[in-house]
Amino acid sequence: MFTYRFPSAHTKRLEFMDYLAVKECTDNCFLPQRFAELSNGEIEARIAALGGL
């Protein structure tokens, strides 16, 4: 059976919310590896880049 999935129209907004949650996380051990490896500066830069949504 073939299932078609529509891409989310809100992918950038969801990414923005992910980065805000990462910023507020109290311990990197709770984060997925792709976020745990980011520096605070990288997180802030991505939030700033996505913030103009």
Secondary structure, 3 states (H helix, E strand, C coil): CCCCCCCCCCHHHHHHHHHHHHHHCCCHHHCCHHHHCCCHHHHHHHHHHHCCC
